Structures are given as structure tokens and as C-alpha cells.
């Protein structure tokens, strides 16, 4: 089976390893002085692109869950990770109706956790995360329309 590879440059490997180990609920499969890698079977990946006036590059990362139990489990992990969690709740984003929360990693990259409940005919609005270096599309504190 194929898997998506995402590589993020970080400022503090130790701090980031702790953050991601908490978020993923597992230790890295590979840990070197300048590198850490997790081989995850769960979650699978939902990858999206958009052309909505934002700078090219990584906009945000996320974990899409299948049901309310999984949503509660991953929300619990967000609360264990260091950093403020923005509980957006029910929202419309990326032509979908979802329940979601957000957190930023130690580098300011936005992470969303969401459960999709249906389609929408509108795209949704962007928001500014309080700890994010940039806005994440469809993350709360309204900026320009976006999403990814």
C-alpha cells in the first residue's frame, strides 16, 4: 500500500518530537540527532490542493476522522499536546460541513482535526490561529476565503 510522505523542517527537534509523538500517540520509528520519522497506519491521508490567493507551499496539515468516537480520541491528544487548541466546532470549509478543532505545532504550522458530516455548496472562510505564523485556510478568526 502506498502512503503519503510529509516532511516538515523544524527549529527544535526535541520539542517537535515530543509534540508529534503526542499528536500521533506513538514514538518515532526512526530517531537521529537531526531527524525523526513516524510510520503511521492510522490516519490514512486526505490530500487537497487549492488556488485561492494564498502563498504557494504548505498551508496546513490535518487528521480526518471517521466518527465521533475517533474525533473525541484525537481531540484528547490535541489537549495533551503543548499549545492552545482552538475548538472551532461545526463549520463549513472546503465545500464540506465539518466539526473541527485546530492547533499549531512548535513551528506555527496549523493542524486541524475534523469529522465531515456532509457537502456544502460554499467553500468557507479562513481564520487566523493565535499561535500560527500564517493563516490556515478555514481555521477560525476570519481572514480571506480559503481552505485546503
LUMTORRO-500087 format. One line per 8 residues: number of its first residue (from 1); their letters; for each residue z, y, x of C-alpha. Coordinates in steps of 0.5 Angstrom, whole numbers, plus 2048, in hexadecimal, padded with zeros to 3 digits. Each point is the difference from the previous one (the first is absolute). Example, Ala and Ser with C-alpha at 12.3 -4.5 7.8 and 13.67 -1.06 7.14 Angstrom:
<recs>
1) AS) 810:7F7:819 ~ 7FE:807:802
</recs>
This chain:
<recs>
1) XXXXXXXX) 800:800:800 ~ 7FE:807:802 ~ 806:805:801 ~ 7FF:808:801 ~ 803:803:806 ~ 803:806:800 ~ 802:804:807 ~ 805:806:800
9) XXXXXXXX) 801:804:806 ~ 808:802:800 ~ 804:804:804 ~ 806:7FC:801 ~ 7FF:7F8:800 ~ 807:7FE:7FF ~ 801:805:7FA ~ 7FA:7FE:7FD
17) XXXXXXXX) 801:7F8:801 ~ 807:801:7FC ~ 7FC:804:7FA ~ 7FA:7FB:800 ~ 805:7FA:800 ~ 804:802:7FB ~ 7FA:802:7FB ~ 7FD:7F9:801
25) XXXXXXXX) 806:7FC:800 ~ 7FE:7FD:807 ~ 801:801:807 ~ 7F9:801:804 ~ 7FC:7F9:802 ~ 7FF:804:807 ~ 804:805:803 ~ 7FF:803:807
33) XXXXXXXX) 802:806:803 ~ 7FB:804:7FE ~ 7FD:7FC:7FA ~ 803:7FD:7F9 ~ 7FC:7FB:7FC ~ 801:7FD:7F9 ~ 7FC:7FB:7FD ~ 801:800:7F8
41) XXXXXXXX) 7FE:7FB:7FB ~ 803:805:7FB ~ 7FE:805:7FE ~ 7F9:7FF:800 ~ 7FB:806:800 ~ 7FD:805:7FC ~ 7FC:805:804 ~ 7FD:806:7FD
49) XXXXXXXX) 7FC:806:802 ~ 7FE:807:7FD ~ 7FC:806:802 ~ 805:805:7FC ~ 800:806:805 ~ 806:7FD:805 ~ 7FF:800:807 ~ 7FD:7F9:803
57) XXXXXXXX) 805:7FB:802 ~ 806:7FC:7FE ~ 802:803:7F9 ~ 806:7FB:7FE ~ 802:7F9:800 ~ 803:7FC:7FA ~ 802:7FA:7FD ~ 7FD:7FE:7F9
65) XXXXXXXX) 805:7FB:7FD ~ 7FE:7FB:7FA ~ 806:801:7FB ~ 807:804:7FF ~ 804:7FB:804 ~ 7FC:801:806 ~ 800:807:7FF ~ 808:800:800
73) XXXXXXXX) 800:7FC:806 ~ 7FB:805:804 ~ 804:806:7FD ~ 806:7FD:803 ~ 7FD:7FF:807 ~ 7FE:808:800 ~ 807:802:7FE ~ 802:7FC:806
81) XXXXXXXX) 7FB:803:805 ~ 803:806:803 ~ 7FD:806:7FD ~ 7FF:804:7F9 ~ 7FD:7FC:7FA ~ 7FC:804:7FB ~ 800:7FC:7FA ~ 7FA:802:7FC
89) XXXXXXXX) 801:7FC:7FA ~ 7FA:7FF:7FB ~ 7FA:804:802 ~ 7F8:800:800 ~ 7FD:7FF:807 ~ 7F9:7FE:803 ~ 7FE:7FE:7F9 ~ 806:7FC:7FE
97) XXXXXXXX) 806:800:7FC ~ 806:7FE:805 ~ 807:800:801 ~ 802:802:808 ~ 804:803:805 ~ 7FF:803:807 ~ 803:800:807 ~ 7FE:803:806
105) XXXXXXXX) 800:7FC:807 ~ 803:803:806 ~ 7F9:803:802 ~ 7FF:803:7F9 ~ 7FB:7FB:7FD ~ 801:7FF:7F9 ~ 801:7FA:7FD ~ 800:7FE:7F8
113) XXXXXXXX) 803:7FA:7FC ~ 7FC:7FF:7FA ~ 7FF:7FC:7FA ~ 7FA:801:7FC ~ 800:800:7F8 ~ 7F9:802:7FE ~ 7FA:804:801 ~ 7FF:808:800
121) XXXXXXXX) 7FA:804:7FF ~ 803:805:804 ~ 801:800:808 ~ 807:803:800 ~ 804:805:804 ~ 802:801:808 ~ 807:801:802 ~ 804:802:806
129) XXXXXXXX) 805:7FC:802 ~ 806:803:803 ~ 800:7FC:807 ~ 7F9:800:800 ~ 7FC:804:806 ~ 7FA:800:7FB ~ 7FF:7FF:7F8 ~ 7FF:7F9:7FE
137) XXXXXXXX) 7FB:7FF:7FA ~ 803:7FF:7FA ~ 807:801:803 ~ 805:805:7FC ~ 801:807:801 ~ 7F9:802:7FE ~ 7FB:803:804 ~ 7F8:7FF:7FF
145) XXXX) 7FD:7FA:7FD ~ 7FF:7FA:804 ~ 802:7F8:801 ~ 7FE:7FA:804
</recs>
